[in-house]
Amino acid sequence: MAECVLAQARSFVGEATRLNTLFADFEQFATRLLAEHGHRAVLVFDNIDVIAKEDPKLLYTLQSLAKEAADNGPYKMVFVCSDGPALAQMMAGSAWSRGHYDFECDI
């Protein structure tokens, strides 16, 4: 049992490290894009209802990163969801102060 928990912990640390590396690489790209072309990069997360359901802490972390990026980062983050748990979760978070939402119907 302890080996299983340890394996899960190592997996989580590995995923967190990969996520940090991914964001560091993206931020370098976005900084270069802003400096060279004057445009902010946009990172889009589609169907975040899945994240809200399976890993709410990850969604909270992404939202915090989006707030930081909105305040002083070289990129913007966009979250796409249905009118489900993700929207309610995001609106309840403190990072929502920088957020806004638009409604669009897909028929």
N, C-alpha and C positions, 0 to 999 in steps of 0.2 A: 504494500500500500504506500509506504513512504517513497519507494522508487517512482511510483506513478505520480505522486505529488511533485517530486523533484523534477521529473521529466516535464511536467506541465509548467513548472516555474521556469525551467530553462527555455522552454518553447516560448513562453510569454516574454522573457528577457530578450530572446532572439528576435521576436516580432517587434518589440519596442525599439531595439537597436536598428532593425531594418527600416522602421517607420521614421526614426530620427534621421537616419542616413538619407532616406528619400526626401524628406523635407529640407535637409541641408543642401542637397544637390539642386532641388527645385528652387530654393531661395537664391543660390548662386546664379542659376540660369535667369531667374526673374530680375535680379539686380543688374546683370549684364544687359538684358533686354531693355530695361528702363534707362540705363545709361546710354546705350547705343541708339535706341529708337524712340525714347520718350514715352513708351507705352508700358502699362502694368500688365503682367501676365495674369491669367485667370485660371484657377484650378477648380474644376467642376466635379462635385460628388453627386452622382445620380442615384436615385432610389435609396435614400438614406433611411427609409423606414426599416430596412433590413438591419442596418447598424443599430438603430434605436432599439430594436427588439432583441438582437443577439448580443450587443455589447454597448449598453448605454454610456459607460465610462469613456469608451473610445469616441462616441459622438460628442460628449462634453469636452474632451480634449481637443477634438477637431474644431469645435466652436470657439474654444479659448484661443487656439492658433489663429482662427479667422479674425477674432477681435484684435489680437496683437497685430496681425497683418493690416487690418483696416486702420489702425492707429498710426503705424509707422513702417509698414512693410512694403516691399516692392511688388506685391501681388495682392490679388483679391481672391476670395473663395466664395463659391456659389454652391448651395445645397439644394438639391431637387428632391421633393417628396410629395406624397399624396397628403390628403387631409387626415393624417393618422397620428400615431404616437410620436413620430419624430418632430412634427411641428409643435405639438404641445410641450415636448421635452425641451426643445430649443427655446421656446418663448419663456419657459420657466427659469432658464439659466441666466446668470448675471451677465454673460457675454451678449445677451440679446440687445443691450443698449446700443450696439452698433449695427444691429440687424434690421432688416425690413423684409417684407414678403410681398410678392406679387401673385395674383391668381391667374392661372391660364387654364383653359379647358382644352383637353385633347379629345376630339370627337372622331 
